[in-house]
Amino acid sequence: MAALRVARVIRSTATSSWRAQSSQATAAASKSKSVAGFSFELTEEQKEFQATARKFAREEIVPVAAHYDRTGEYPVPLIKRAWELGLINSHIPESCGGLGLGIFDACLITEELAYGCTGVQTAIEANSLGQMPVIIAGNEQQKKKYLGRMTEEPMMCAYCVTEPGAGSDVAGLKTKAEKKGDDYIINGQKMWITNGGKANWYFLLARTNPDPKAPANKAFTGFIVEADSPGIQVGRKELNMGQRCSDTRGIVFEDVRVPKENVLIGEGAGFKIAMGAFDKTRPPVAAGAVGLAQRALDEATKYAMERKTFGKVIAEHQAVSFMLAEMAMKVELARLAYQRAAWEVDAGRRNTYYASIAKGYSGDIANQVASDAVQIFGGNGFNSEYPVEKLMRDAKIYQIYEGTAQIQRLIIAREHIGKFKE
């Protein structure tokens, strides 16, 4: 108990320090913005968060990543430690006990955590996705109740939208919510829910308009659902190709009663809320992909500087050095993409176009760079004793979750062409 109290005091002190620095940094940024304009320089606070996340990832996540990949265990000790360091729930407003960091700051943290293990990073990032609808659309009572509790102890939440027959086609959701008195009765099934078996509460999207022809922006409603509500059946943990320590499950809702107080904004507002969350969560997902790609590049470079063929290290062969150069180009450009998307939304501008570019491009290059890393390792790269085969497996999901690579292109095309129609 004494150790726990000390940890809380340390965490509280650190949080206060970061908040104070944040205010100073904001003032400094405002001043420098008018003088210097565009800049790649991070604030001292951002550098501190980045350094903290980097140290945690490389000293505590990397050594155990292979173990969690083999066993599929949920990384509870790492999540608790990340919570103590203030690396989880960074979006939660200060009024609810959080740090109230911007998306750019969260991206810096996410990239470092993903460098260590994207399975661990996804478990953490899923919290942000689950929280975001409440952050952008919840009233003060909802925010204090559901976001506040997550700052008091390590706790997870989940974003329940995808269904067995509705992934990219969100408008095809079948889960229904029927109003009965002051409550809603929810029936349906969700699938591929990250943190599904570990969450304390869910953001859930359900159809409240029985008219099948009703437009999506009027047909669906967003709810906050307590995970221990009667009628919720959590399925088995899915055995996935990669990111194996992340908890992914199907969830069945059978006559689950939710009070009207847990509706976000009102009936019919759910689709806009659910989609609006992506503008803020896609940049961090892109940052995670960049973290994985950076790890693959670093591992490949170190190996290429040690492995010898034909009398010299393979990095001195032009074929390999050009591969490393291409990998480095992709990583740097993807990093710039997520930073632009995060900067735009933090500035209060609609960033849909940039968020989809960042997510789509970063997901693609994570797969390309991881595959090239395996190629540079040769036969060793195909073996689980070396780190790059895990990176290649982990990378694939970045082209699928939070909007597939193809959905991102649909969005980018729509936004791009729309500019010429204005």
N, C-alpha and C positions, 0 to 999 in steps of 0.2 A: 504493500500500500504506500509506503514511504517513497519507494522508487517511482510509483505511478504519479504521486503528487509532484515530485521533482520534475518528471517529464512534462507534466501539464504546465508547471510554472515556466519551464524552459520554452515550451511551445508558445505559451501566452506572451512571454517576453519577446520571443522572436517575431511573433505576429505583430505585436505593438510596434516593434522596430521597423518591420517591413511597411506597416501602414504609414508610419511617420515619414519614412523615406519615400513612400509612394506619393504623399502629398507634396513633398519637396520636389520630387522628380517631375510631377505634373506641372508645378509652377515653373521649374527650370525648363521643361520642354516647351511650355507656352512662350517663355521668353526667347528661347533659342529658335523656335519656329519662325518668329517674326524677323529674326536676324539672319539665321543660316539657311532656313528652308529645308530642302530635302537632305536627309542624313542617314547613314547606315550605322551610326554609333548607338550602342545600347546605353540605357541609363544605368547608374550604379545599382539600383534595385534589380533591374533585369539581369545584370551580370551576376548578382548574388543568387538569385533564384536559379539561373542557369548553372552556376557552379555547384550549388547544393544538389540539384537534380543529377548533374553529371557525376559527382562524387558518389551519390547513393547508387546510381545505376551501375557504375563500373566496379565499385567495391562490394556491393551487397546483392545486386541483381545478377550480374554476369556470372559470378561463381556458382549460382544455383539454377540458372536458366535451363541447363540441360536436364537436371533432375526433374524439374516441374514439367518439362516437355515429355519425358519418359513416363512419368507417373500420372500426369493429368490432374494432379492435386491443385486445388485452389490455393493461391499463394497468400494465405492469411497473414503470416508474419511480415511479408513484404508490404502488404496493404496497410497493416497497422503502423509499420515504420514510416511509410510514405505519408500517412495521416499525421503522425507526430511531427514530421518535418514541414508540414503545410503544403505538400505536393499534390494533395487530393482536394477536390471541391473548391478550386481556386476561383471559380466564377461566382460563388455564393456572396451576395451583397454583405457589406459590413453591418447593415441593420439587422441581419440575421445571424451575426457572429462570424461571418466569413471574411476573406481577404478582399473580395470585390475586385479581383484583378481583371484586366482586359483580355481579349482573345489573343492578342499578340504575345502577352506575357505567358499565357497558358500554353501557347504553341512552343515557346522556348523550352518550357518544362517537359512537354510531351515528347519533343524530339529526343531529348536526353534519355527519358525513361524507355522509349522505344529502342534506343541503341542497346540497352541492356537486354530487353526481351519484350517483343510486341504482344505476347500473351498477357503479361503483367500489365503493360500499358493499356491494352484494350479493356481489361477489367476495370482499370481506373478511369479511362476515358468514357466508358459506358455510363458512369455516374454523371458525367457532365451532360451527356445526351438525355438522360432521364430527368435531370434537373432543369434543363434549359426551357422546356415549355412552362414550367412553374416560374422561372425567373422572368421570362418575357411576358407572361399572361396571367400569373397568379395575383390575387389580391393580397393585401398585407397579412391578413390572418392565415391564408394558405401558405405564404412564404415563411412566416415565422414558425408555423407548425411543422412543415415538412422539410424546409431547408435548414431551419434552426437546429433540429434534432441531429442533423448530419455533422454539425460542428461540435457536438457534445461528446461524441464517441465515434470510432470507425464504423461506418454503416454504408450499405450500398443501396442503390435504387436501379430501376430499369425502364427502358422505353419500349412499350408494348404496342407495336403497330403492325409489323409483318405477320402474315398468316400463311398457312399451307398453300393457299391458292392466290395469294396477293402479296407480292414483294414490290417490284417496281410499279405495278399497277395498284397504287394505294386506293384509288377510287373503287376498286373491286372488293374492298373489305366486306366480310359477312357478319362479323361480330355486331350484335345488336344491343341497344340499351333502351328499355321501355320505362317510361315514367309511370310510377305508381305512388300516389300521394306525394310525400316529400322525399321519396327515394327513387333511384333508378335500378332496374333489375337487368343485369348484364349476362348475356349468354353468347358463347363463341369460343374460338380457339386461336391462339397466337403461336407463332413458330419462330425459331432462331433468335430467341430473346437472350441477349447477353446479360449476365448477372441474374437470369431468371430464377435460379434456385437460391440465390444469396440476398436478393433485394428485400428491403424493409417495406418499400412501397413502389408502385408502378405508375407511370404515365400511360394511360390507355386510350386509344382512339376507337370509337364505336359508332355505328350508324344509329341515329336517333330519328331520322326522317324515313318512314316506311315506304315512301314513294321511290321505286327503283330508278325513276327518271330525274330525281332531284339532283341538281348540280353538286359537285363535291364540296364547294364552298358553303353549302347550306345543309348537306346531308349528315355530316359527322360532328361529333362532340368529343371534347377532350376531358378525361376524368383523372383524378388522383385516387388510386385504389390501394388500400392497405393490403400488404401481401398475406397477412394472416386472416383475411376475411373468409367466412364460411363459404364453401362452394368453389374455392380455387384449388385446382389440382395441378401440381407441378410435375412435369414429365422427367424422364431420365436425362442425365447429362449426355449430350451428343459427343461422339468421338470424331473429332474433326481432323482434317489434313494437317493443319498447322494451328498455331496459337492455342495449344492444347490445354493450357492451364486456365484459360478463360472459360467461364461457366456459361454454356449455351444450352437452352432447353425450350421445349414446347410447354405452353401453359393453357389449361382448359378453364373457362369461366362458366359455371353452371348455377344459374339463379343467384348470382353474386349481388348483394344489396349495397348500393353506394349512396350516401346522402347527397342531396342537391348542393350542399355546401362544398362538395368536392368537384363541382363542375368548374372548368376554367372559362372565364368570361361569360359564357352562356351557350345555349343550344345552337348548333350550326357553326360554331367558331372553331371547331377542332381541327379541321383540315388545314386552315391557314396557320394555326398555332404549330401543328406538327411539322409542316413544311418550313415555316419561318425559323424553327430551331436549327435547321440544317445550315443556314447562312452563318451561324455562329459555331457550329460543331464541325463542319467540313474542313475549315482551315486546320484545326488540331489533328483531324484524321490524316490530312495531307502531311502534317509535321511528323506524325508517327511513321508514315511511309518513308519520309526523308531520313528519319533516325535509323530505320532498318537499312536503307540504301547506304548511308554513311558507314554503318558497321560492316556491311559487305565489302565496301571499297577499302576500308582499313584492313580487314582481315586478308583480302586478296593482295593488297600492297605489301603487307608484312611477309606473307608467304612468298611473294614474287622476289622479295629482297633476300630470301634465305635459300630457296630451292635453286639448285644448279643443274643446268643441262649444257652439253657441248662446251664445258669448261668455263661457263659464267652463269651468274644468277639470271633467272628468266626475265627479270625486269629489264635487263639490258638487251633482250631480243625485241626488235621493233614490233613484232606481232603482238606481244604481251603489253609492251609499253603503250601502244596505241589503244588497246582495250582499256587499260587503266585511265588513259586520257579521256576516252569517251564516257566512262563511268563517272569520272570527276565532273565533266561538263553537265551531265544529267543531274547529279546531286546538287550542284550549285544552282542550276536553273530552277529545279523543283523547290529549293529552299526560298529563293526569291519569290516564287509563285505563291507559296503559302503565306509568306510575310506580307506581300501586297494585299492578299485577301483579308488577312487579319487586321492590317492597318486600316483598310477601307471601312470595315464594320466598326472598329473602335472609334473611327472618326465620325460615326453616325450616318454613314452612307450605305445605300443598298449595295451589297457586294455579291449578289447571286452569280453574276458572270465570272468574277474573279475566284469565288469559292469553288465553282465547278471546274474551272481551269486548273486550279491548284490540286483539287481532289483527283480529277481525271489524270492529269499528267504525273503527279507524284505516285499514284497507284501503279501506273504503267512502268515508270522508270524503276520503282522498287523491284518489280519482277524482272526487268531487264538486267539491272545491276546485280541482283542476287544470282541470276542464271549465269552471268559472266564470271562472277566470283567462283562459282562451282567449276566453270570451265578452266579458270586459271589454276585451281587446285588439282585439276585432272582427276585421276582415279580416287585420290584422297577426298576430293570434294563430294564424291558420291557416297562417302562413308560417314556414319553417324558419330564417329570419334572426332570429326572435325566440325567446326561450327557452321559452315556455310550451307550444308544441306538443310538444316533447320531454318535458316534465313530464307531459303528458296521456298520451303513449304509455308512458312509464315507470311510470305509476301502476297500470295495469291488472293487472300481475302480482301486486300486493299482495292482490288478491281471489282469487288462484289458488294461489300456492306456499305451502308450509308449512301446508297446510290451507285449502281453499277457504272463501269466505264462507258457503257453505251448511253445510259441515262444522262451522264455528265455531258456527253456530246449533243444530245437532244437539247439540253438546257443552254449550252453555249451557243448552238446554232440559233435557237429561238431568241436569245438575248442579242446576239450579233445582228441578225437580220432585222430584228425589231428596231434597232438604231436607225436603219435606213428607211423605215416606214414612218418615222416620226416627222 
